[in-house]
Amino acid sequence: MLASVSAPEILAAVLFALAVVHTFSTRFFAHLAHRQTTHAGLWHLLAEVEVVFGFWAFVLIVALFWLVGREGAIAYLEGRDFTEPMFVFVVMVIAASRPIVVTVMGGVRLLASVMPVPRTLAVYFLCLALVPLLGSFITEPAAMTLAALMLRDGYFRRGLSNRLKYATLGMLFVNISIGGTLTHFAAPPVLMVAAKWQWDTVFMASQFGWKAALAVLVNAVLITWLFRRELLAQGGDGGEGGEGAPAGMPVTVAGIHLAFLVGAVVFAHHPVVFLGLFLFFLGYTEAYQAYQDRLILREGLLVAFFLAGLVVLGGLQQWWLQQTLLGVPPTALYFLATGLTAITDNAALTYLASLVEGVSAEFKYAIVAGAVTGGGLTVIANAPNPAGVAILKSSFDEEAISPLGLLLAALPPTGVAILAFQLL
């Protein structure tokens, strides 16, 4: 088989492996930045998890200029589809705007007020249960952005223990990954196969969605109950979301922001439309600055850079990924997909699976269920995860999230998802 593999493909696989190792080493570089101040800037750059795949993608493109020439390297880049990175950037910035956060937080608080538990616990529970399920309709990146902002401002900034922070982060990533499966358009790994395999929202809700919803609710109940004492001791009720804006928010301003968000979601596959809407959105926020906080443009661009790097590096991994998936029994394939998702993007995994012709219904279920199950294990496992990292990492020591800490924290909720998808 190796005889038929090209030099660029082998190089891309090596660089992809280095990028994965680098992802697990960002905390080491963050530590270096604090100890070796002479080159602190370089170490800080290498410690940014959002920079990792973009950096190694740049190395790949430079190498391609040498291996296949200028025309070949440019042709490869132009052959990649960067719609998802652009969309995630746009939807992150819009969803994190003050009017939308205030509106969603108001809805969460209203629902929390009728729940028979202290508001601190109710809001925390809803951030990890309701908002991830909402991702099935507003897309997973938007849900991740909203949940991460509410958790950061309402809980993480109140001095939670590292144990609870990591448990919350792992739970959030897993619930976002599986919570988007109620529809066929919100979860990136589902979106990659829905048209090819003719899956619609009715199919997704009946085959995946109800199982995922049950797992999300069980996960959220368990973590809220296990950490109830610490949550109650720290106080808080989810925060206002954002800083320095007035408490009141005109309905018209909130409605226009929501319209921009809905427009971006509806035209998620058409960059020329959602980027145009985004430019109008920027103009509107400038005109009504009194109701705005700082837009998370930097965070959004870093996440888009991360995902674009993943697109570039992932485009040459088909030769080994597709072969790995062939001829594997459905149950084993499910667990294989769950594990592979931890070191690849789950949307890339399902996309490659969709290229295999003549596969059974059991194959299709196993690969997609496994891909969403493993979506919370690492930062690179699911497209919205870098958005959560970008928003929440400031609450962790040295502003770095330990990949091992995330992996260990995500294992229990991943186990619940496995039970839901395999036994129900």
N, C-alpha and C positions, 0 to 999 in steps of 0.2 A: 504493500500500500504506500509506503513512504516514497517509493520510486516515482509515484504519480503525483506527489505533493511538490508544489513549487517552492522556490526559495522564499518569496514573499510570505507564503502561508506559514512556513516553518518559523520565519522571523517574527511574524505577527503573533504566533502562539507563544513564543518565548517572551516577547514583550508583554503579552497579556498576562502571563504568569508573573512577571516582574511587577506589573501594575497591581495584581492581587496581593502579592507580598508587601508592596509599598503601602497598600490600603491598610494592612494589618500593622504597619510600622509607624503610622502617623503620630501616635502618642510618643514614640521614641524621639522623633524629630522635634516635637513640641518641647520635650524635656531638654533637648540639646539647645534649643533657642534660648532657654532661660539660664543655661550654664555657660554657653560659649557666645558671649555677646558680640564678639568680633564679626561673626557671620550670622548673627541672629536673623537678619532678613531672609537669607537663603533657607535657614532651617524652618522659619515660620512659613515660607512658601511651600516647602516640601511637607509641612505638617498639615496643610489645608487638604482635607480629604477630597474636597470638590475639585482640586487641581490635579489629583493623581492621574486619572485616565486621560485628561487633556494633555498632560505633560508627556506621557508615554505614547499617546497618539501622534504628538508632534515628532517624537523620535522615529516612529514608524514612517511618517510621511517623508522625513529627511532621508531615511534609508531607502524608501521607494524611489526617490529622485535618482539615487545612485544605482539601484537594482534594475528598474524598468524605464528610467528616463523621465524627463519633465512631463511629456505628454501622457505617459502611462500613469504617473502619480496624480496628475490633475484629473485625468479621466476617472480614476478610482474615487477620488474625493467627490467629484461631481455625480458619481453614481450612487452615493450614499443618500439616504433620506433623513434629513435633519428636522422634519416636521415636529417630532415629539420633543426634542430639546427646546425648540422655539415655543411650542405650546406650553410646556411646563413653566418656562420663564414668564410668559404672559399671564397664565392663570395664577401663578404664585403671587405676582405683584398685585393683581386685581383682588384676589381673595384675601390678601393680607391688608387691604386698605381699611382705614378706620371705620367707615360706614358699614362695611360688610361684617367686620368682626363684632362691632357693637350690635348689629341686627341679630346675628347668630347667637351671640352671648345673651341677648335679651330673650330669645326663644328658649335657650338652654335653662336660663334662670327661671323662666315662667314654668317650664316643665318640672324643674327641680323643686319649686315651691309646693307642688302638689304631691310630691313623693314622701312617703312616711319615714324619712331618714333625715339627719342633719344636712343642711344645704351644702356644707363643705364636701360631704361624701357624695351627695346626689350630683353635684356639678362635675366632680372628678369622674364618677361613673359614666355620666353622659358624654364627657369628652372622649372616653375610651370605648363607648358603645354606640351612641346615637350618631356622633360625627363620622366615625368610620363607615357606618352603614349609609350615611348621607352621601358618601363618596360614590355610591352606585349611580347617583343622579347628577352630582356636580363635578364628577371625576375624582379619582384618588389624589392627584396632586393638590387640588383645591381643598379637599378634606384634610389632608396631611397638614397643609399650611394653617388652616383654621384651628385644628386640634392642638398643634404644636404651639401656636401663639397663646391660646387660652391656658394650656398647661404651664407654659413658661411664666406668663404674667400672674397667674393665679396660684401657682404651687411651687414651681422650681425656684423662683426668686425668694421664697420664704424660708430657705435654709433646710430643705429636705435632705435626708441622709443619702449617701451615694447608692446604697442598696435600693432605696425606693426610686431614685432617679433612673437607675438602670432597669429596674423592673418595669417602670412606667414606659421607658423608651422601647424596650423589647416588646411589651404588650401593644403599644401604639403601632409599631411597624407591622406586627403580625395581623392585628385587627384591620388595619388599613388595607393590607394585601388581600385578605380574604373578604373584607367587607364590601369590595367593589364588584362582587360577582352576582349581584341581584339583577344586573342588566348586562347587555352585550357590548356596551360602548365605553364603560368607565375605567375598567382595569386594563392596563396595557397588555398583559399576556393574553387576555380574552380577546381584546381588540384585534390582535394579530391573526387570529384564526376564525373569528366570527363569520366574516364574509365567505371565506374559502369553504368552511364546513357548514355554512347556512344555519348558524346558531342565532336565534333571536332572543329577546328579553324573556318571553314566556319559557323558552327552553332553559335559559340560564337560571331563572328563578326556581324552576321545578327540579333541575338536576344539581345545581350548585348553591343557589342563593339561600334557600331555607336552611341548609346545613351550615353554611358560613354564618348566617345570622345567629343561629343557635350557639355556635362556637364563640362568636364575638360577645354575646351576652354572658355566656358562662365565664369566659376569660375576665370580662369587666367586673362581674360580681365577685369572683374569687380574689382579684387583686385589691378591690375596694375593701372587702371584708378582712383580708390578711393584714392590710396596712391601715386599718381604720383608726387605731390609736394614734399613730404618728400623724395622720392627716388631720384628725381632730385637734391634736396638740398644737399643730402649726397654724391652724385657723385658715382664714381665707375662704373665698367662695368662687374662685375662678377668675377673679380680676376683671378689670374693665377692658383689657386688650388695647394696648397702645398707650401713648403717653401724651399728656399736654393738650388733649382735645376736650372740647366742652362735653359735659355729661349728656346734654340733649342732642339728638340727631334728627334733623328734619326728614320727614318721610320721603319727600321728593329726592333729596340727596341720596338717601339709602336706596330708594327705588331705582335711580339712574345707575348707581354702582352695581346693583344686582342685575340690571339689564345688560350692562357691559359683560358681567360674568357669564350670564346665560348665553349671550351672543358668542363669546369666545368658545364656550362648550359646544354649542350647536355647530359651529364652523371649525371644530378642532382639527379637521383634516384638510383645511384650506388656509395655508399660511397667509396668502394674499388678503384674505378677509379678516382673520383674527389679528394680524399685525396692523391692519388698517384701523380696526376697532381700538386696538391698544393705543395707537397714536392719538385718536380722539379722546380716549380715557386720560392720557397724560395731560392733554389740554384742559379737560374738565377739572382735574384735580388742581391744576395751577390756578384756574379761575375761582375755585372754592377752597382756598387754602385753610380757611378757618375751621373746616371740618375734616382736615387731613392730618395724619402723622407723616413721618418720613416714609416714603415708599421703599420697599426692600429691593431696590434695583440691583445693588451689589450682590446680595444673597441670591437673587434670582439668576443673575448672570453667571455666578460661580456654579450653580446647579446645572444650568444649561451647558456650561463648558464641560462639566463632568459627564453629562449624558452624551454630548457630542463626541467626546473622546471615546466613550463606550461604543458608540455607533461606528466610529472609524476602526477601532481595534476589533470589534466584534464581527465586522464584515468579512474577515478572513479566517474565522474560526469554524466555518461550516464543515471542513474536511474531517475534523475529529469529533465534533459534537454530534453531527448527524449519524455517523457510524456508531457512536456510543449508544444511541437510542434504538437502533434497529435490532429486531429479533429478541427483544426483552419482554418477558411475560408482563401482563398489565400491573399486577401488584408490585413486582420488582421495579417496573418502570416508574410507578408512582414514587417510590422511595428514592430511586435514582434521580428523578426530576427534582425532588425536594432537595437532595444533596447538591446537584449541579447548580441549582438556582443560587446557592450560597456563594458560588464563585463566578457566576455569570449573571447577566440580566435576565429575569424570567420572561420578559417579552421576546428577547432574542432566542431563548430556548424554545418557546412555543412557535415562533416564526419558522425556525429551522425544521421543527416537527411538521409544520403545515406543508413543507415542500416534499415530504415523503408521500408518494401516491399509494392508494389502495389500502390504507390503514383501517383498522376496525374501530367500532364505536368505543370499545373498551380502551384501546390505545389513546384515542382522543381524550376521553375522560381522565385517564391516568396522567397524561402529560400536563394537562391544564390544571387539574387538581393539585398535582405535585408542585407545579410552578408557583401557584398562589400560596400553597402551604409553606413553602420555604422562603417566601418573600420578605420575612422579617429577620432572617438570620444574620445578614450582613448589610452594610451600607449599599453595596452594589446589587443586591438581590432584586430590588424593585425600584422602578424609576422615581417614585415620590420620596424614597428614603433620604436621599441627599438634601431634600428640602427640609425634612425634619431635623437633620443634623445641623444644617446651616442656622436654623432658628434656635435650637436648644443647646448647642455646644458651649455657648457662653456661660451656661450654668454649671459646667463641669470643671474639674481641676485642670488648670493650664489650658482651658478652652479646648480640650481634646477629649474625644470619646474613645474609650478602649474598645477595639473590635472584639477582643475576647470577652470583655464584660457584656457587650451587646449580645454576642452569640449565646452566652450562658443565660442571660436574662430572657432571651427569646425562645429558649428550648421548651419551658413549660407551656406557654400558650401555643407554640407550634405542636406540641403533643396533643393538646385539646383539638386543634384543627385536624390532625391526623385521625383521631378517633371519629370526628364528625364525618370526614370524607370517606373513611374506610369502613365504618360500621353502620352508618345510617343509610 
